[in-house]
Amino acid sequence: MTTKTTTGTTPRLYGRDAELDAVAALSERLSSGRSGVLLIAGEPGLGRTALMERAVRDFTAGRVLHTRAAPAERHLAHSGLHALLSSAPSPAGAPLPGTAPSHPVRTPGGRAAGGPAPHPPGHEAFTGLAGAGARRPATDRGTGPGGLPPLGLPPTLPPPSGTPPTGLLDLLERADRNRPLLVCVDDAHLWDPLSRAALGFAARRADSVPAVGLLLSVAGHRAGAPDFAGLPLVRLGPLGDRAAGALLDDLTSGTADSLVRDALLREAGGNPALLTALARRLSPAQLAGHAPLPRPLADGPALNGVVGGRLAELPPATRDLLLLVAAAHEHRPDGCGADAALVLRAARAAGIDPAALDAAERAGVARSTGDRVRFDDPLLRRAVHRGAPLARRRAAHARLAAALDGDRDRLARLTHRALAAEGPDARLAAELASAAAAPDVRAEPLQRSVALARAADVTPADGSRAARLTAAAEYARLGGRPHRAAELLAAAREGAAGHDAVRGGADLVRGALALRDGPVADAYEALLMAAALLDPHDPEAAQGARFAAVEAAWAAGDSASCLAALDPRPARPRPEDDDFRTGMLAALTGRFGDARGPLRRVLDRAACDDDPLRLLRAGAAALVLGDVAAACRVNARALAAARARAAATLVPLALEHLAYAELRTGRHARARAHAEEGLRTAHRSGQRNVVAHHHAVLALVASIEGDRTLLAGHADAALEVAGPHGLAQAASLAEWARARADLGRGMALDAAARLGPLVRPGHRRGHFAVRMLMAPCFVEAAVLAGECAADARTAAEEFAVWAALGGDPQAPAQLARCRALLAPGPEAEALYAHALARHERAGGDFERARTLLLYGKWLRRRRRPREARGRLKDALYAFERSGATVWAEQTRAELRATGGAAARETAGPLARLTPQQLRIARCVAEGATNREVALRLSISPRTVDHHLRNVFALLGIRSRVELSRLVAREETVGAG
């Protein structure tokens, strides 16, 4: 995120670089004598006015006419144009004030008045259109000689009816063309219809007038209105997280407590005006976290200060109907809209005409789509509900409850009754809590959370209140609202002090939250505490807590803690849970023979299961068994089950497991698609640990596809979270991705240096479940780099033991490849052939292509170019099928070195080089030293130096920098 500023007095605009660039491009067009138009659209509070004011300040090339629409004048014909004209300064060189005008101007009172000096031709076009209206202050871009002050235009009589909308364009055509003119109209949608028509008419024909620009702003819902349709458009969206954070740090001078800062950013939702209002609402003690925050953080006055203008002009009946819509949303906080039939039934019962909604639709406040009614902006919904007095809110909920009937709507009816209640009601609270927990009631997790939270609100002060708040927190977590879950847990803390079952439930939710968005070591301890407290009261929940603790320890790479969490056997375990526990215990202690039976039973049961958590455990069992195809199948089923239950927390987790399984099967494009979706859903549900794992998977995909920028971005993002949260698995995968990318570019020495600490024994070793997956890459890198031969042999021997366990279908072929790399000449060829035969059984183009590439290199070094070309061509086509761009390029270079033709042959100056010279030139252009090039190409440094001198002579260059630029330029041209 960058912030553009001009001078020390110019307000800073955060997160608006693209919009400022668009405005700057318009100014540049005017400075060069061309014309242009730009329409800025955005909802209230997103900064339309600030952007317009910044544009006016920054435009120094000529004159500016700047006005903002006055809503009170929107029904006065031509009032908008009059306001624009009233902002006009006197032209440069105009006579002194007091000079008699060429004709008298009548004031609205009817008497003649002295006016300003005569205006240039074309001024009549303005005075012929401008109606009576308030004068606007002038923006001084055109003072005359001697620094004379600008003169405003006088009020004029309204124009005759039927005036064509060409007057503004006529004036622009006759304006002084010696200096550019920028016309800025803020909130142009609030102008009267005739002025809007004239403005749109001129904007669509601006190209016919030199050095004139129109910069207009409108509300987001009016960007497609007929007057503005077709104009170049820039839409303002909410600020991104970094931009909003920078704005808040500026507002608070960086003094806000981290938790308070997160709460403010979350509540504002990227709206800079609301963020500013919220920050100014808090006292220094509240900002520092020393005093409790107000609840709700964004109350009615704060919201109305940002978006209330859209609501104030609506008829009373429309506002009453909108309150019903907003109240109906409280039961469905997922933003899918209110039930239109329910709202209309409640409205009719209250004597409100359903046609009142039409005014809201015309104003862009709410709209009816099918069977739902939605607010166009979530801030409007919150402003309507929170801005209404408590008695009116309760009455709206009571009307909605009365309009609901039957068992199908039991949960919604009870929720609205509780929201309408004026105080504690034990019977209502018990009914609502029972309905919210009932498995036969069709409801999403967030609906159950709202119901249980409200049941707690109307529960008399006893232990039931804490239990209901804890249950509400769990459903909020499942629904993808971790911060709401944390708030509910905080409210439950006081009542939970005396009961182990309630405390255990709270610890379980707290640990589950940390597992997805916090240090996993903290999650592990909280989950084990929850299991101990829950054991006597809810053994099934206790076992779930232990399995979650295993997941936390697995993410941390702590196999001993995994065993500790799995070790206690429940008194009456469910068969599927006991099989998973027994199988994982055996696998983690190296008894794979004992693990297969129980884990296979877990996998078999998954075929008819629909519980997402059990399915995810079955997917993990499939990976431990080495059945990656089954892992893909079961994880896809888990994803479908999570979506069917609207479990927003589990959807990104299922996508993570599915993407990783697909990566293991070599389906890289599918893995990328699922990981990208998982990244978006994990961000939305506030699960940074899941985000990190998705970034790690995407880094591995990028290491194959060859996009260095993408690889670096994903690897850095994964490590940014993995470090502080202790995610050893995500960190190992990200480092593996970097090393594999180095290997793909021929940088074996770098790859070996990255992988060595992760593969070798020691405290820096990688994740226990990933180490052996990285071993073949390390052996290859170490052998090609000519270093770490002893470490490579040790890694290969350890990998052989692991491959024999059957944990990965690719392992036997990879083991044969490792042995071929380490074997003396006569033995290597047979091992390469054996590796290729094992690849045929396992499938997977990418790994097979890597073996073919190494075999082809081996054949070429032994002066068997014809055989090498066959292997290398097979490798090239396999890499291309896999989308492995960087590996395909390395293979093409090897093919050229054998004298064989490859696709995408080099053209231009580089075509003068021999295949070996071209390979050396490309390596040097990437920044490799002569020694690194020699290692990469299996030649001596002296040979590299000899070829490099010839490359410089043939290309007419003198330095490595020139070579790098030339290669980059030619590669770009070739790619285009």
N, C-alpha and C positions, 0 to 999 in steps of 0.2 A: 504494500500500500504506500503510495506517495501522496504528498500534499503540495498542491501548487500555490505559490504565493508570488506577489509582485513586490510590494513594499512592506515596511514594518507596520503600516497602518491599515493594510488591506486585510479584511477578515479571512481566516483560513477556511477553506472548503475541503473537507475530508472525503476521500473516496469518490471524487467527481472528476478525475483526470480525463476520462473519455469525453465527458460532457464539456469540460473546459476546452479540450482540443477541438471539438466541433464548433464551439463559439469562436475560438481563435481562427479556425479555418474560414469562417464567415468574414471576420474582420480582415483577414489577408486578401480575400476576394475584393472587398471594397477598396482596400489600399491600392490594389492593382488596376482599379477602374472597372472591375466587373461587379455584377449584382448577385444577390443571393437571399435565400429565405431559410429560416430554421424555426421549427416548432418544438417547444419543450413541453412535455406532458408529464404530469405526476400528481399523485394524490396529496392532500394537505399534509404539511409538515415535512415533506421530503426535500424542500429547498429550492422550489422554483423561483421564488422572489430573490433569495440570496444569490442564485446563479445569474439572474437578470441584473441585479445591482452590481455584481462583479463585472459583468460584460460592459455595463455603462462606464464603470470606473476605468476599465482597461482600454477602452476605445479612445485613442488620442489622434487618430488619423483625420478626423473631421467632426461634423456636427452630430448631435444626438437629440432625438425627440423621445422622451421617456414618460410614460404614464401608466398608472395602475387603475384598473376598472373599479368603479364605485358601485356596489350592488344596489344601493338605493336609487341609482339613476338608470337601471337596466330597462325600465319601461318608458323612458323619455327618448323620443326619436332623435337619432343623431347625437345623443349625449356623449357617446364614446369618442366620436371624431372631434367633437368640441373640446373634450378634455385633452386629447392629443394636441390640438392646435394651441390650446392655452399653455402648453408646456414649451412652445416654440420661442426661442430667443429672437431678438431683432437681428436682421442680417448684418454681416460685416459691412461697414461703410454707410450705415443708415444715418439720416440726419439726427441731430440732437433731439432729445425728448422735448416736447413742447411745440415742435414744428407742426403747423396746421395740416391736417390730413387732406387728401384730395377730395374726400366727400365726408359729410358728417355721419357719425355712427350713433344710432339711437340706443339708449339704455333701455332696459326692460320697463323703467318708469315712464318712458316716452319723451324725455328731454334730450336735447342734443348734448353731446359731450365731446371735449377735445380728445383726440386719440393719438396714437403713435404715428410716427412718420410713415410715408407711403411704403408699401411692401413691393417686392419685385413681382413681375408677371407670374401669375399662377396662384397668388394668395387668394384671389377671388374664389378659386375652387374650394379652398377651405371655408371661407366665410359663407359661401353659398350652401355648404353642407352642415356646418356646425350649429347645433341647437343650443338653447340655454342650458347651462351647466356650471358646475363649480370650476374655478380656475385651478390649474395645477402649477406648482413651482417649476420654474425653468431649470433646465440642465444646461449649464454654460459651456458650450463648445463653439460659440460664435460671437464673442464680443468684438466690437468695432475698434477702429483706431483710437488710441488713447485709453484703452481699457474701459470703454463705456459699459455700463451695466446692461444686461439683456432686457428687452421689453416683452411682456406678455401680450397676447392678443385680447381684444375686448370681447365681452359677451355680445352675441349677435342674435337677431331674431331667428326663430325656427324657420327651416327651409320649407318651400311649398311641397305639398304632397306629390308623390310620384317622381321625386328626384332620382335619377339613375345612379347606380352604385359605381360610377366611373370617376367621381370627383377626386378621390384620393389618388388614383392612378394618374389623372390629368395633372394634379399638382406635382407629383413626383417627376413626371416627364418634363415639367417646366421649371423645376427647382434649379438652383445654382449648381452647375455641373463641375465647377472648379474644385470642389471639396466633397469627399464622400459624406453620405448621410446614413446614419443608423437609426431606424425607427423601432423602438422597444415598447411593446404593449404587454403588460403583466395581467394575467387573468382575463385574457381576451374573450373567453367564453361568457363572461359576465357583461359584456357590452350589449347594448340594445341591438335588435335584429338588423336594422338598417346599417348601423355602423359595422357590424360583423360582416355583412354582405360586402360592403365597400372594402373592408380590410382583406377579406378572402379574395375578392376580385383583383385587388392590387398585388397580393402575394403570388397568385398564380401567374401573373404577367410581369413579375419583377425583372425577368431577364431582358425585357424590352427597354429598361431604363438603366443607364450606366451608373455605377458607383452608388447604388442605393441598396441597403439591406434592411430586411424586416426580421426582427427577432421577437417571436410571440411565445407566450406561455398560456397553457390551458390545463384544466383539471384532467386527470388521466382518462376519465370516462367520456370526455368530450373531444378527444383527439380525432375520432372518426366522424365527427359531425360534418354535415355538407359544406359548411363554410371553410373548414380546415382540411377536408379530405384531399389526399394526394400531396400534401406539403412534406418536404423533408422533415423527418421526425426523430427526436431524441427522447426516449422515455427514461424518467428517473425511477429507479427502483430503491428498495431499502439499502442502507449502507451495509457493507460486508462486516464481518466480525472485527477485522483489524482496524478498518476505518472508524467504526463506531467506538471501538476501544480507545483509539487515538483522540477522538473528539471528547470522550468522557474524561480521559486523562488531562486534556486541556482545560475542560470545565472545572475539574476538581484539583488542578495542579498536582495530579498524581497522588493525592492523599487518601483516596478511597480504599478501604479494606478490600482484599481480593474477593471475599464472598459477597460483600455489598456491591462491588463492581460487577460481578457476574449477574447478580439479581437485577441491577439496573439495566444492563445490556439485554438481558432476556426479556424483561418487561417492555422495553422500548421497541424491540423487534426491528431495529435498524432505522427507526424514524428519528431523524436528528432533532426535530422540534420537541417531540415527546421526551427524548433522552435529556434534552436541556431542561425541560420543565421538571422532570423527576429529580435530576441532580440538584436543582435549585430549591426543591421542596424539602430536602433533607438538611438537618442540622449538622454542624461539624462532628458532634458526638455520634450521630447516626452514620455519617459517611465513614468514620473511623471504626465502626463496628462496636462502639462502646454503649450504644443505646439501641433498643429494638426498632426495626423498621416499621413504618405504618403498613397496615393491611386493609385493603389492597394497596400495593405500592402505587399503582396508577389509579387514582380515584376518579370520581365523576368530574370534578372541576379541572383536574389535569388533562383528562381526555377531551373534555369539551373545549378547553383552551386551544387544542390542536385541530379537532375536526368538528367542533360544535357549530361552526358557521354553516356547514352543509345541512344541519338539522334544524337550525333556528327558523328558517323560512318555510318549513313544511307546515301544512295545515294541522290543527290539533288532532283531528281524527287520524291522520296519517301517523303522527307521532304515537298515538295510543296503539295503533296496529303494529307499529315497529317495536313497541315495548313487548307485545305478545310474541313477536318473532324472536326478539333477543332472549326473552325468558324461555322459550321453547328450546333455544340453543343450549341452555344450561344443562339439559339432560343429555345432549349430544355434543360434547366439547371437542369432537374431532373435526369440526368445521364443515361437515357434509351438508349443513343446512337444516332448517326447521321443516317439520312435516306441514305442508301447505294446507291439507285438509283439516288438520288439528287446529291450526291458527285461524282458519276461516270459520270453523265451528265456534271457537271461543269468541271470535270477533262478533259474529252474528248474535250470540247469546248476550254480549255486552252492548248491543245496539250500534256496532261500528259497521259502516258500509264497507264490504270487501273492496269496492272500487277505490277506497282510500289508498290502496297500495300503488295505484297508477302514478300518483304524485311522487312517491319514493323512487319508482323506476325512472321517471323523467329526470329526477335530480341526481340519478346515478348513485343512490344510497343503497337500494336493495333491488333484487330482481327475482322473479319467479321462473324457475326452470323445471318443467315437468311437475313432479310431485314435491319439490323442495322450494323453499324460499331462502335466499342467501343474501347476506350483506356483501356489497362489493369490496369492502375493506374491513378486516377484523376489528380495527380500531373503532369503526362506527358502531359495530355491535356492542363492544364494551362500553362505549360512551353512552349509548341508549340505555343499557341496563344499569350501569353504575351511576349514571347521572340522574336517574329517576329517584324520587324519594322512596324510602323503605316501604311505606304503606302502599304506594302504587306498584312496587315490585311484587309485594305479597299478593296484592289483588290480581295481578297478571298471572301469577302461578296458580292461584285458586281457580281462576277461570279456565286455565289449561287443564287442571286436575278434573274439573267438572265436565270437561268436554271429552274425557277419556273414559272408556268403559270396557269391561270384559277382562278375562285372564290374560289375553294377549298383550294388553297395555298395562298390566298390573304394576310392573316396576316403574314405568314412566309416571303413572297416576300417583303412586305412593311418593315418588321423588318430588313431584310438584306439590303434593300436599305438605310434605316436610318443608319445602322451600317457602311455603305460605304460612307455616306455623309461627305463632308469636312467642313460643317458649317451649320448654321441655315437655315431651309427651312420650312416656315410656312405652305405651302400647303401639303408637305409630312407629317409634324407633325400632321396636322388635319386629314388627311386620315388614318394615323396609329392609332391615338387615337380613331377614330370612329370605325375602325375595331376591336380594342382591347376591346371596350366596347359593341360591338354588341352581343346580346344574341344568334343570329342564327349562329355565327361563332363557330365552334367546336375547343375549345382550353382549356387547363388546366390553373389553376390560375397562375402558375409560368410563362407560356408563355405570358399571358396577362400582367403580371407584367413587364417582360422584354420589351415587346412592348411599354407599357406606359412610362416606364423609358427612353427608347430611344426616344420616341416621345417628352418627356420633354427636352432631350438633344438638339434636333434640333428645339425646339420652341424658337422663339425670346423672349426676356425678357419682359414678360407681365404676367398677372394673370393666364393665361392658364397653364403656366409651373408649378406653385405650385399645381394647381388642378390635373394635370396629375401625378405629383410625389406622391401626396396623394393617388390617385387611385391606382398607382403602389404599394404603401406601403400596401394598403388593400389586394390586390391580393397576395403580398408576404406573408402577414400574413396568409391568407387562405391556401396558398401553403406550410405552415410549415417552413417558413424562417423568424422568428421574428426579428432576428438581421439585416437582409437585410431591413425589413420593417422599423426598427428604423433608419437606415442610410438614407432611402428615406425620412422619415419624417423630419429628420434634414436638408436635402437639401431643402425641401419644406418650411421650417419655415420662411425664409426671404420673400418669395413671398406671403405667406399666411396672412401677417400682416393686409392687408386692407380689406379683404372680409370675412363676417361672415360665408357664406356657406363653404368656403375653410377652415377657422379656425375650424368650427364645424366638418367638415370631418376629419381633422387632429386629433382633440380631440377624435373623435369616434374611430379611429384606435389606438390612444395612450391608451385609456381606455380599449379597447379590448385586447391589448397586456398585460397590467397590470393585467387584469382579469385572464389571464392564466399563467402569470409568474411574479407576483409582489404582493405587498400589496393590498388586495382587497378593502381596504378603499380608497386608492388612485384611484383605478379603478372606484369606485363608483362616486367620485367627478368629475373625468374627463368625465365620461359618462353623468352625469347630465348636465355638462357645454355644452357638445356636443348637447344634446337634446334641450337645450335652444337656441343655435345658429342656429340649423337646422330647428326649428319649422316653421319659415316663408318661408323657401326655399324648404324643403324636409320633409314633415310631416311623411312619411313612415320611412325614415331613423331616424327621431327623436324618433318615437315610438320604433324602434329597439334598439336605445341607452338606452331608459328607461327600456326595458325588460332586457338588459344586466346589467343595474344598479341593477335591482331586483336580478339578479343572483349573483352579487357581494355581495349585502347585505345578501342574503340567505347563501352564503358561510361563511360570517362573523357571522352568527347567530343573525343578527340585524333585528328583525321583524318590528320595527318602521320605519327603513329606507326602507324596502320593501314596506310598505304602502305609504311612501312619494313618492317613485318612481312611484308607480302605480296610484296615486291619480289623476293627471291631465288627463282629457279626451280630446283626439285630436278632432279637428274640424270635420274632415271627416275620421273616423277610418274604417279600413277594418273589415268586420264582424268577421273573425276568431281572429283578434287581440283584438277587443273589447270584445268578449266572454271570452278570456283568462284573460284580465285585470279585467273584472267584477267578474269572478269566483274566481280568486286569492284574490281579495280584500275581497270578502265575506268570503272565507275560513280563511284568516289571521285574520279577526275580529270575528271569532267564529260562523259565520252564515252559517253553512254547508248546511242547507236546501236551502238557496239562491244560494250557490255555485254549487250545483249539476247540474242544468239545463245548465248554460253556459259552464261549464267544460265538460259535456257530449257532447255538440255540438262540442266543440273543438276536442274531441276524435273521434266523428263520422266522421268529415271531414278528419281525418288523413288517413282513408282507401284509399283515392284516391289522396293524396298529395305526392309530391316528393321533397319538400323543406326540407333539413335536419334540419334547425333551427326551423321551425314550427313543424316538427315531434318531435323534442326534447322537445318542450313546451307541445305538446300533451302527451308525455310520463310522464312529470311532472304532468300534469292534472290527468292522470290515477292513479298515486300514491296518490294524494290528495283525489281522489274518493275512494281509497282502492281497486281498480281493478288492482291487481299486474299482473295478467295474461295479461291484455291488455297493461300494461306498458312494459312487455317483448316484446310483439308483435310489438308495435309501435316503441320502441327503436331499435329493430332489423331492422325495415324498415328505420329508420333514419341512421343506420350504412350503409345499402346498398346504400342509396341515397348519403351519404358523400363519399363513395368509388367511386360511379359512376361519381361524379363530381371532383374526385381527390383532394378533400378538406382535405389536410393533417392535418389541424388544427382541423377539426370537427371529424375526425375518432376516435382519442383517447377519445374525449368527448362523442361520441356516445357509445363507448365501456364502458366508466365509467358508464353512465346511465343504459346500458343494464346489466352490471355486478351487479350493486346495486339492480336492479329490480329482477334479478335471485336469488340474496341472500335473498331477502324478500320472494320469493316463495319457498325457501328451496332447490334450485338447486345449491348446493355448488360447485360441480365439474365444471358445466358450468360457474358459476360466476368466479371461479379461472382461467379458460382458457381465458375468455374474459378480465379479469383484467390483466393477464400476457401479453396478446397481447397489451392491452392499455398502459401498462407500457412502453413497447418497443417503441411504436409509439409516445407516449408523450415525451419520452426522445429524440427521433430523431427530433421532431418538437419544442423542447425547451420550453415545457410547464410544469414548475415545480409544479404549483398548481394542474394540472391534475395528474401529477405523484404522488403527495401526496394523492389525493383521491383514486387512484388505490392501493397505499400501504395500505391505511386504509381498503379497501375492502378485500385485500389479508390477512391482519391481522385478520379480522373477520373470514375468511375461515380457517385460521390456528388455530384459537381458537376452532374451531369445530374438525378439523382433528388432533390436538394434537401435532404438531411440534413446540416445544418451541423455538428452535433457529430461525426458520422461522418467528414465531410470533414476537419475539423480534426485528428481523431485519426490518420487515415491519412496526411495530408500531413505532420504533425509526425513520425510514426514513420518515414516515408521519409527525411525530411531529417536526422533524428537519426543515421542510418547513412550517408546519402549524403555528408554533410560530411566526416567523418574518413576515409572510404574513397574519396573522390574520384569518386563516382558522378554524373557530370554529367547523364546521361540521366534517372536517377531524380529528381534535383533539378529538372530542367526540367519533367518531367511533373507533379511535385507542385505547382510554382508555377503551371503552366498550369491545373491543377485549381482552385486557389484563385481565379485570375483569372476563369475561366469561371463559377464560382459567383457571384462579384461581378456579372458581366454578367447572369446569370440573375435576380438580385435587383434589377437596374436600377442597380447602382452602377458606372456606366461609368468614372467618374474613377478609382476604385480599381483597376478592371481594367486600365485603360491604364497606370497607374503600375506595376503588377506586371509587365506584359508588355513595356513599353518597353525595359528593359535587356536582355531576353532576345531580342528581335527585332531591335533596332538593332545595327549593327556596333559592335565594340569588345571590350575584354577581358572584359566581363561578359556577353557574348552567350550565348545558350542553346546546347544541344547541336546540333551541325551537322545531325543527322537529324530534329530536332524543331522547329527554328526556323521552317521554312516551314509546318509543320502549325499553329503558333500564330499565324501572320501574319493569317489572316482574323479571328480574335478580336481581335487588336490593332487592326486597321483599324476594326472595328465599334466597339470601346470608344473609340478616339480620336475618331471622328466624332461619336458620341453625347455624348461629354464636351465637345465643342466645343474641344478642344485638340489639339496635336501634329498639325495638318493636314499639315504638310510631311513629318513622319515617317510618317504614314499613307500618303501618296502614294508615298513611297520604298519602304515595305514592300509596297504593292500592285504596284509595278513589278517588284520582285524576285520576288514571288510569281508574277507572270505568266510570268517566265522559267522558274521551277521547274515550274509547271503544264504548260507546253508539253512538258516531258520525259516526261510520262505516268506520274509516280511515284505518283499518287493519283487514283482514279476520281472522287472528290468535288471535286478541285481546279478543274476548269473551271466548275462551278456556283458554287463559293465565289468564284472570281475575278470572275465576272459580278456577284455580290452586292457584293463590295468596290467594284467600279467604279460600281455603282448608288448606293452610299452616298456616293461622292466626286463623282458627276456632278451637274450642274445639273438643275433640275426637268424640263424636257422630255425629256432623255436618260435620266433615271433609270428611268422607267416601262418603257421598252423593255429596259433592262438587267435589271430585276427579272423581266420576262417571259422573257427569255433564260435567266436563272439557273434559273427554275422548269422550263423545258424541259430543261435539262441535268440537273437533279435527277431528272427522270423517267427519264432514261437510266441514271444512276448508281445509283438506289435509295437507301434510307436515310431513314427518317421524320424523324429528329431534325434533320439539316441542312436538309432541305426545310422543316420547320416553322419553323426560325429565319429562313429567307428569307421565308416567308409572314408571319411576325410583323413583320419590318422593313418589308415591303411594305404591310402593313395600317396600321402606324404612319404611313408616308409618305402613304397615301391619307387617313387621318383628319386629318392636319395640313393637307391641302389641301381640307378640308371636303367630302370625298366619303364620308360615313359609310356609305352603303349598300354601296358597293364594298368599303370597309374591313371591314365586318362579315363579308362572305363570305370574304375572305382570312383574317381572324382566327379565324373558326370552323374553317376548314380547319386552321389552325395549332394550335388548341386540341386538336382530335381527334388530330392527329399527335403532339403532345407527350404526350397521355394514353396513346396506344399505346406510346410510347417509355418511359413511366414517368418522364418529365421533370416532376416535380411543381412545382418552383419556376418553371420556364418556363411551365407551364400556368397558374399563378397570375398571372404577369405578363400573359399573354394574356387571361385573364378580366378583369383590370383595364382593359386596352385596349378589350375588348368593352363593358364598362360605360360607358366614356368615349364610345363611339359611340352609346349609348342602346340597345344590344342586350342581350338576356338571355343569361346564361351559367349553367352548372351551379354549384351550391353558392352561391346568392345569399346575401348577408349578412342576418342577422336580428339582433334585439336593438337596443340603442341606436344601433349603427352604421348601421342601416337608415334613420335620419333624414337621413343625409348624401347629397349628390349624388354621382354617380360620380367627379367630379373631386376633391371634398372627401375622399372615401374613399381615393382613391389617395394624396393628400397625407398623410392621417392615417397610412396604413400606412407610408409612407416615413419620416415623422418618428418613428413608433414604433420603427423599426429603428435610429434614431440619426442619421439624415441631417440636415444643416444645411439652411437655406432655400436656399442656393446650390446644394447638391447635389441637392435635390429639383427645383429649377428645371432643372438640367442633365438630370436623369433624365426629366422629363416634357416637356421642350422648351417651357417657359414662363418668364416672367421672375420674379426673386425677389420683386418687388412683388406679383405675382399670387399667389405662394405665401403671402406674409404676409397678404394679404387673405382668402384661403380659410381659412387657419389660425385667424384670429380668429373667423371664423364657426363653425368646427369646435368651438372651445372653448366658444362661447356655446351651440351646439345640444346639446352633451354635458354642459354644466354643470361643466366642469373648468377649472383655472387654470394648469396646467403641462404641459410635455412628459412629465414622469415619470408624471403621472396618465394622460395619453393613452396612453403605452406600456403601462401596466398594464391599462387598459381594453381596448385592442386585443388584447393577449395573452390576456386572459380570454375575450373574445368569440370569438377565433379558436379557442381550446381547446374552448369549448362547441360551436362549429360543427363542429369536427372530430369531436367525440364523437358 
